[in-house]
Amino acid sequence: MSQHLLMIEDDARLAQMVSEYLGQNGFVVSHAGDGQSGLSQLEASPPELVILDLMLPDMDGLEVCRRIRALSGALAQTPVLMLTAKGDSMDRIIGLEMGADDYLPKPFEPRELLARIRAVLRRRVDGAPQGGKQLRFGTLEIDRDARTVSVAGQICDLTSYQFDLLVTLAERAGRVLTRDQIMEAVRGRELDAFDRSIDVHMGRIRAAIELDAKDPKRILTVRGVGYVFARQQD
């Protein structure tokens, strides 16, 4: 069965090219030319993933991403792959901070877009490892079946990718993991030497689950190595 994607992009020619290419590879792509119509389509017919351009005529992609994450229920967890025209690292970091799961600078090769989409969707389907349903660390509870995280009963706002990163660390509590090991565990793309996207995601996770993100007690940085999830908390 074909998977449904939504592309929010004001370049109609690019959207048509992408739709045709992805259509040949098992996807059905809906297209919206601006942010508001894209949000309306998303709520009317929820897609498996949103391909979101940063530059749109009515609002920028960052605002669209923010509004998606503010939606209720499963819609807020819809994976977002952001297209950035500038390719500037700051654009990428801001996009990830707003809740995007991945990004791709323009111009791009359709094959790379396809690979990124498949990677994000694969993480969504099987990113949570097999085992017990729930992980508990003091007031922090991770439900791998429901793919939810809560602290003291309050649901935390995490993207699908951030959830997988948290599970990867929590299942290996007390073990220091390098950035490469973490990315490999969640089956994402390989890290570029100057790509700090994982640090951005860790910052978002800390903001969601820590009492004080500036003084974290759950996810600790091991300088020059990576991250470790603390065994003893709360």
C-alpha positions as CSV (number, residue, x, y, z in Angstrom):
1,M,0.0,0.0,0.0
2,S,1.4,3.4,-1.0
3,Q,2.3,5.8,1.8
4,H,0.8,9.3,1.8
5,L,3.2,12.3,1.9
6,L,2.3,16.0,2.0
7,M,4.6,18.5,0.3
8,I,4.2,22.1,1.3
9,E,6.2,24.0,-1.4
10,D,5.4,27.1,-3.5
11,D,7.5,26.0,-6.5
12,A,4.9,24.1,-8.5
13,R,7.5,22.7,-11.0
14,L,9.7,21.3,-8.2
15,A,6.6,19.8,-6.4
16,Q,5.5,18.1,-9.6
17,M,9.0,16.7,-10.2
18,V,9.2,15.4,-6.7
19,S,5.7,14.0,-6.8
20,E,6.4,12.1,-10.0
21,Y,9.7,10.7,-8.7
22,L,8.3,9.6,-5.3
23,G,5.3,8.2,-7.0
24,Q,7.5,5.9,-8.9
25,N,8.9,4.7,-5.6
26,G,5.7,3.8,-3.8
27,F,4.5,7.1,-2.4
28,V,1.4,9.2,-3.0
29,V,2.2,12.9,-2.7
30,S,-0.3,15.7,-2.0
31,H,0.8,19.2,-2.7
32,A,0.0,22.5,-1.0
33,G,1.4,25.8,-2.3
34,D,1.4,27.7,0.9
35,G,1.5,27.1,4.7
36,Q,-2.1,27.6,5.6
37,S,-3.5,25.3,2.9
38,G,-0.8,22.8,3.9
39,L,-2.0,22.8,7.5
40,S,-5.6,22.4,6.4
41,Q,-4.7,19.4,4.2
42,L,-2.7,17.9,7.0
43,E,-5.6,18.0,9.3
44,A,-8.1,16.8,6.7
45,S,-6.0,13.9,5.5
46,P,-3.1,13.2,7.8
47,P,0.1,12.1,5.9
48,E,2.9,9.8,7.0
49,L,5.4,12.6,6.6
50,V,5.5,16.3,5.6
51,I,8.1,17.7,3.2
52,L,8.2,21.4,4.2
53,D,9.9,24.2,2.3
54,L,11.4,26.9,4.5
55,M,10.4,29.8,2.3
56,L,6.6,30.0,1.7
57,P,4.5,33.0,0.5
58,D,2.2,33.4,3.5
59,M,4.3,32.2,6.4
60,D,7.8,30.6,6.7
61,G,8.3,26.9,7.1
62,L,9.4,27.4,10.7
63,E,6.0,28.8,11.7
64,V,4.3,25.9,9.8
65,C,6.4,23.4,11.7
66,R,5.7,25.2,15.0
67,R,1.9,25.0,14.3
68,I,2.2,21.3,13.4
69,R,3.9,20.5,16.7
70,A,1.1,22.5,18.5
71,L,-1.7,20.3,17.0
72,S,-3.4,17.8,19.2
73,G,-2.9,14.0,19.3
74,A,-1.0,12.1,16.7
75,L,-1.0,15.0,14.2
76,A,1.6,16.8,16.4
77,Q,3.9,13.8,16.0
78,T,3.8,13.9,12.2
79,P,7.5,13.7,10.9
80,V,8.7,16.8,9.2
81,L,11.5,16.9,6.6
82,M,12.4,20.6,6.0
83,L,13.8,21.9,2.7
84,T,16.2,24.8,3.2
85,A,17.3,27.0,0.2
86,K,20.2,28.6,1.8
87,G,21.9,25.5,3.2
88,D,23.0,27.7,6.1
89,S,23.8,25.8,9.3
90,M,21.7,28.3,11.3
91,D,18.6,27.6,9.2
92,R,19.1,23.9,9.9
93,I,19.6,24.4,13.6
94,I,16.5,26.7,14.0
95,G,14.5,24.2,12.0
96,L,15.5,21.3,14.3
97,E,14.8,23.4,17.3
98,M,11.3,24.1,16.0
99,G,10.6,20.3,15.8
100,A,11.7,19.2,12.3
101,D,13.0,15.6,12.2
102,D,15.5,16.2,9.4
103,Y,16.5,18.7,6.8
104,L,17.7,18.8,3.2
105,P,19.4,21.8,1.5
106,K,18.3,22.9,-2.0
107,P,19.2,22.0,-4.6
108,F,19.0,18.3,-3.8
109,E,19.2,15.0,-5.6
110,P,15.8,13.2,-5.7
111,R,17.5,10.0,-4.6
112,E,18.8,11.7,-1.5
113,L,15.3,13.0,-0.7
114,L,13.9,9.5,-1.1
115,A,16.6,8.1,1.2
116,R,15.9,10.7,3.9
117,I,12.2,10.1,3.7
118,R,12.7,6.3,4.1
119,A,15.1,6.8,7.0
120,V,12.6,9.0,8.9
121,L,9.7,6.7,8.3
122,R,11.8,3.7,9.2
123,R,12.7,5.3,12.5
124,R,9.0,6.0,13.1
125,V,8.0,2.4,12.5
126,D,10.7,0.4,14.2
127,G,12.8,3.0,16.0
128,A,11.6,1.8,19.4
129,P,13.5,-1.4,20.3
130,Q,11.8,-4.6,21.3
131,G,11.3,-5.3,25.0
132,G,9.2,-4.2,27.9
133,K,6.5,-1.7,27.1
134,Q,7.6,1.0,29.6
135,L,10.8,2.4,31.0
136,R,10.6,4.3,34.3
137,F,13.3,6.5,35.9
138,G,11.8,8.2,38.9
139,T,9.0,10.5,37.6
140,L,10.1,10.0,34.0
141,E,8.1,7.4,32.1
142,I,8.7,6.3,28.5
143,D,6.0,4.2,26.9
144,R,7.5,2.6,23.8
145,D,4.2,1.1,22.5
146,A,2.3,4.4,22.7
147,R,5.5,6.3,21.9
148,T,4.9,8.9,24.6
149,V,7.1,10.4,27.3
150,S,5.8,11.9,30.5
151,V,7.3,13.5,33.6
152,A,5.2,13.4,36.8
153,G,2.2,12.5,34.6
154,Q,2.7,15.4,32.2
155,I,3.2,14.5,28.5
156,C,6.4,15.8,27.0
157,D,6.5,17.4,23.5
158,L,9.0,15.4,21.5
159,T,9.2,14.6,17.8
160,S,9.4,11.0,16.6
161,Y,13.1,11.3,16.1
162,Q,13.7,12.8,19.5
163,F,11.6,10.0,21.1
164,D,13.9,7.4,19.4
165,L,17.0,9.3,20.6
166,L,15.7,9.3,24.2
167,V,14.8,5.6,24.1
168,T,18.3,4.8,22.7
169,L,19.9,6.5,25.6
170,A,17.5,5.3,28.3
171,E,17.9,1.6,27.3
172,R,21.6,2.0,27.7
173,A,21.4,3.9,31.0
174,G,24.9,4.4,32.5
175,R,26.7,3.7,29.3
176,V,28.4,6.6,27.5
177,L,27.5,6.7,23.8
178,T,29.3,8.7,21.1
179,R,27.2,10.7,18.6
180,D,28.0,8.2,15.9
181,Q,26.8,5.3,18.1
182,I,23.5,7.1,18.9
183,M,22.8,8.0,15.2
184,E,23.6,4.4,14.2
185,A,21.3,3.0,16.8
186,V,18.3,5.1,15.5
187,R,19.3,4.2,11.9
188,G,19.6,7.8,10.8
189,R,22.0,9.3,8.3
190,E,25.7,9.4,9.1
191,L,26.9,12.5,10.9
192,D,28.9,15.1,9.0
193,A,32.0,16.2,10.9
194,F,30.5,19.7,11.4
195,D,26.9,18.6,11.8
196,R,25.6,19.5,15.3
197,S,22.0,18.4,14.7
198,I,22.2,15.7,17.4
199,D,23.2,18.4,19.9
200,V,20.2,20.4,18.9
201,H,17.9,17.4,19.4
202,M,19.5,16.7,22.8
203,G,18.8,20.2,23.8
204,R,15.2,19.8,22.9
205,I,14.9,16.6,24.8
206,R,16.5,18.1,27.9
207,A,14.1,21.1,27.7
208,A,11.2,18.6,27.7
209,I,12.3,16.2,30.4
210,E,14.6,18.0,32.7
211,L,13.6,20.2,35.6
212,D,16.4,22.6,34.6
213,A,17.7,22.0,31.1
214,K,20.8,24.1,31.9
215,D,21.7,21.8,34.8
216,P,20.6,18.4,33.4
217,K,20.3,15.4,35.7
218,R,19.0,12.8,33.3
219,I,21.0,13.3,30.0
220,L,24.6,14.2,30.8
221,T,27.2,15.4,28.3
222,V,30.6,13.6,28.4
223,R,32.8,16.3,27.0
224,G,34.7,15.2,23.9
225,V,32.8,11.8,23.8
226,G,29.0,12.0,23.7
227,Y,26.1,11.5,26.1
228,V,25.1,9.2,28.9
229,F,21.6,8.7,30.4
230,A,21.9,8.7,34.2
231,R,20.8,5.6,36.1
232,Q,19.8,7.3,39.3
233,Q,17.3,10.2,38.9
234,D,14.8,12.2,41.0
